[in-house]
Amino acid sequence: METMETENIFANNPALLNAIQGRLGSLVGRPSGYIESLPPEVKRRIKALKNIQSEQLKYEKQYRAELAELEKKYLKIYEPLFEKRSSIVNGKVEPTDAECEREDSDMEQDAEEKPEVKKEEKPSADPVKGIPEFWLTCLKTNAVIAELITERDEEPLKALTDIQLQYLDDSDGFKLSFFFNENEYFTNKVLTKIYRLENTGDYGNIIDGKAEGCDINWNEGKNLTVTVETKKQRRKGTNQTRIIKRTIPAETFFSFFNPPVIPDNEALEMDEDEMQELDNKLEADYEVGEIIKDKIIPYAVDWFTGKALEFEEAEFDSDEYDGYDDEEEDDDDEDVDDTENAKGLNEPNAQAPECKQQ
């Protein structure tokens, strides 16, 4: 009964709930006093465990260095295959009959589906070159990246002919290159994004680094990173008017090439909310880069066909109940709809940053 009353209080007073959450959030990472209260012999053993972990992290660093070399090695093996894929996508070559023969594996077939009867297909009266809108479709199929693509972005992204990955020689990290056909929006043939990374050595998943974008040479009136607001202004005492124009940052996928910047001296003057907002933007930007690097580029055809979504859903399903026992427990509470729990899973962590592109 008390629990229900408490829930009603928070439900009717969201400001109170936010205040409490904010206060709790400010306590994260602060000593609880528990470790300090432990007996000396226990503290001594904890120090030993920390030393063991430090030793393990040395091997972790070595493991990641060797893994990075292995990734570079196999990227060189993949590159000829990616080049062949690009040639087919862009209509530069036609695949041979042997290259088109394929039997789907068990993983690609629904057990309940009956195999389709092969029908002889006649050539199109007006043959299509390559696979139109291949990369645009791949990007839009991924839920995280789809959130960044606006309706205005689709036309220039139809001119996207390839996305390539390159590992950096001078530092840890990678470079993404987006190749475009000639289009009415910008003159660049290639747009690039570089992620320079450095393993902190504390935990395998914690990485310091920075992202570098590129300037987009927009054609006049085609800059998608801004919208132009026109306002008529009348001078007092006269009938003279003038037109005032100002640009307002607009949400667009192309803000990806103008990543958030970590300020140097100004960082000391940023308050906690500003630091958290910047951290969210940096995290979201890196997430998109990782998705393109690890998912879109190597498995592009699966994103084009939508097959990749099945694996994404399977991965989510396997993680959804991690940590829960199979044992049934008595519970008088009403069942909660799974769709409520799934809300917001693929919502972006941050809005696209404002652009300073040309």
N, C-alpha and C positions, 0 to 999 in steps of 0.2 A: 504494500500500500504506500509506504514511504517512497519507494522507488518511483511509483507512478506520479506522486505529488511532485517529486523533484524534477521529473521529466517535463511535467506541465509548466513548472516555473521557468525552465530553460526555453521551452517552446514558445512561451508568451513573452519572453524577454531575451531576444537574441543578443542585444547589446551586453547583457550580463554574461552570457555564454562566451562571447568574443573576448570580453575583458579577462575572464578566468583563463581561457585558452592562451591568451597573450602572456598572462602572468606565468603560467606553467611552462610556456615555450621559453621564457627568459631564464628558467631554472635548469634547462637542459645543459648537461656538461659540467655543472657545478658539483663539487664534492658533496656526497650525502653524509659524510661523517662515519660511514660504516667501515671503510678500509682503515681509517685512522683509529678506530676503536678496537681493531683486532689485536690479539696478543702478539708480542714480539716474535715468537717462534713461527706464527702464521705469516706475519709480514715478511719474515726471512724467506719462507718457502715461495711467496708470491714473487719476490725478487728473482728467485731461481727460475720460475716460470717465464718471467719477462726475458731473462737471458736466453732461455731456450727458444722463445719466439723470435728474438733478434737473430739467432743463428738460423732459424728456419727462413726468415725473411731474406737472408743472404742468398739462399738457394732459390727462393722465389724470384729474386731479381735476376739470377742467372737463368732460370727457367724462361722468364719473359724475354730476355735477350736472345736466347736460342730460338724461342717461338717466333720472334720478329724476323730472324734470319730465315727460318723455315717458310714463313709467309712470303717473304721476298723471293725465295727460290721457286715456290710454286706459282707465284704470279707470273713469272717469266714463262712457265710451262703453259699457263692459261692464256697468255696473250695471243698466240696464233689462233686459238679457238674463238676468242672474243673478236678478233679481226674478221674471221670468217662469218661470225654472227652479224657483225656490222655490215659486211658486204651484202648479205642476204636481206637484212632489214631495209637497207637503203637502195635495193634494186640494182646493185652493181654486178651481181652474179646471180644465176639461178641454181638452186641446189639440184644435184643429180638425183635420178630415181632411187639410187641406192641410199643416198642421204635422207630421202623422204620415207623410206621403209621403216616402220616402227611398230612394235607391239608394246602396249602399255604394261607396265609392271603391275603386280598385285596391289601395290600401294596406290596406284593411279586409277584403279578400277573399283567401282562400288560393287560389293559382293552381290547385291540384289539386281544390278543392272545386267541386262542381257547384251551380249556383244552385238554391235551394230552390223547390219548387213552392208557390205561395201557397195556403193553405187557408183557407176561410171559418171563422172562429172565432165560436162562440156566446158571448154575454155570460154572465158568471158568475151563478149563482143568487144568490149573496151577494156583491155587488160590493165590491171592495177600494178603500179610499180612498187616493188618491195612490200613492206608492211607499214601502211600509213599510221601515224600517231602512235608508234610503238612505245617510245619512251614516255610520252605524256600519259598514256594508259598505265604504264608500269608505276609511275609516280602517284597517280591518282588512286590506284588500287590500294596503296599502303595508307592506312588510316591516319597515321601521324603526319605524313607529308601532304595528304589530301587536305588537311586542315589549313595548310599554308597556301594552297593554290586557289586563287580567286577566278571568277569567270573571265576577268580581263586578262589573266595570265595564260589562259589556254591557247589563244591564237599564237603568241610567240613560241610557246612550248611545243606547238605542232612542228616547228622548224628544228627542234632538237633531234640531232641525228645519232649521237652517241654520248655515253658517259664513261670515262676511263679513270682508272685508279693508278696511282704511282706512289711508291714509297720513297721517302726522302733519304738522300745519301748523307747529308750534313747533320741530320738530327733525327730523333725518333719522330714519327708522325707520318702523314700522308697527304697527297694532293689529289683533288677531284677536278677533272676537266670536263666541261660540258661543251660539246661541239654543236654548232648551229649552221643551218643553211642560211642564205641571204634572206632577210625578212625586213618588214617595214618598221620595226621597232628600234633596233639598234644595229650598229655596224660591226660589232665584235663577231669574229668567227668562233672564238673560244672564250668561255667564262671559267675562271678558276677559283678554287677555295682550298686553302692550305691549313692544315692543323699541325702545329708543332707541339709535340707532347713530351712530357718528362715524368717518369715514374717517381713518385715521392719516396718510395721505399717503405712507407709505413704499412700500407695495405695494397694488395694487388690491384684493386679496383679504383684506387684513388690516384688521379692523374692531374698534374699541373701542366699548363700550357697556354697557348694562345692561338687564335684563328686569324687568318689573313684572307681578305676577300680581294676583289678587283674592281676597277672602275668600269662602269657600263657606259658606253658612248651612245646615249639615246638620240634618236632622231627627233627633230623638233615636234613638240606636241605629243610625243609617244612615251614619255617617261612614266612608267607605271608605279614608281615609288612615291609619286606625289599626285595630288589633285589640285587643280587651279580654281580658286574661289574668286569670282568677280563681284565687285560691289560698286554701285554708283554713289558718288559723293557730291553733294551740292554745297557750294560756298554760301555762307550767310550774307544776306543783304544784296545778293546778285542772283541771277538765274544761271550762272555758269556751273557746269557740272564736269566732273572728271571720273574716269573709270580707274578703280583701284584693284589690282590683282595681287593675290598672295597665294603661295603654295603651302599645302598642308600634307604632311606625311600620310601615305596610304598603305594599307596592308597589301602585301604582294609576296609571292614566292621569291622574287628577285631580291628581296631584302636579305636573303640567304648569303648574297655576295657582299654584304656590308655588315659583318658580324659585330656583336657587342665588343666594346673595347674596355680593357681593365685600366682604369686611370692610375697614374703614378702617385703624384703628391696629393691629388685631390681625394684619394681613397681615405686618407686620414680624416677628412672632413665629412665623409658620408655617414649618415646615421644608419641605425640598424635596419630600418625598413628599406632604405636605398640599397644597402649592401645585399639584402635578401633578394630584392628585385633583380639586381645585376647578376647574382648567383643563379637565379632561376633562368634568366636569359641565356647565360653561358651554358648551363646544363642542357637547355632545350636545343641550343644551336649545335652542341656536340652530339646530342642524340640523333639529330637529323643526319649529320655527317656520317655517324656510325651505321645508321640504317642504309644509307646509300652505298657505303663501302662494303658492308657485310651481307646485305640482303638484296638490294636492287641490282647491283652490278653483276654479282655471280649467278643470280637466279632470275634474270630478267624475264625470260619466257614464262616462268611460273607466275610472275606478277602480271604479265600481260593477259594470260588466260584466266587468272584468278585462282589458280591452283595453290599458290602460296598462302592464300587465306585459310585453306584447310589445315595447313601445318601450323599457322599462327593460332588458330582456334584449338588445335590439338595440344599445342604447347600451353595455352592458357588453361585448358581443362585439366592438364596434368598438374599445374601449379595451384589451381583454384582451391583444392582441398588439402594442400600440404599443411601438416601440423595438426590435422584433425583425425581423431580416432574413428574407426569404423563402428565402435561400440555405440549402441543406441542409448540415449539418456532420456529419462522422463522429463518432459517440459510442458508446462501448461500454456506457454506463450503461443500465440498464433504463428503459423508459418509465414516467413517473409518471402516475397516474390524475388526470385533470382535476378530478375531484370533490374530491380532496385539496387541490388548490390553491385551490378555491373555498370551502373551509370558513371560516366566520366572516365572510363578506362583509357580511351584514346584521345582525351582532350589535350591540347597542346599545353606545355608548361608555361609558355610565355608568348606574348604577342610578338609579331615580327618587329624588329627594331627599326627606328627611323633611319632613312637612307641619306647619304651625302654624295650620291652618285651624280655623275655629270649628265 
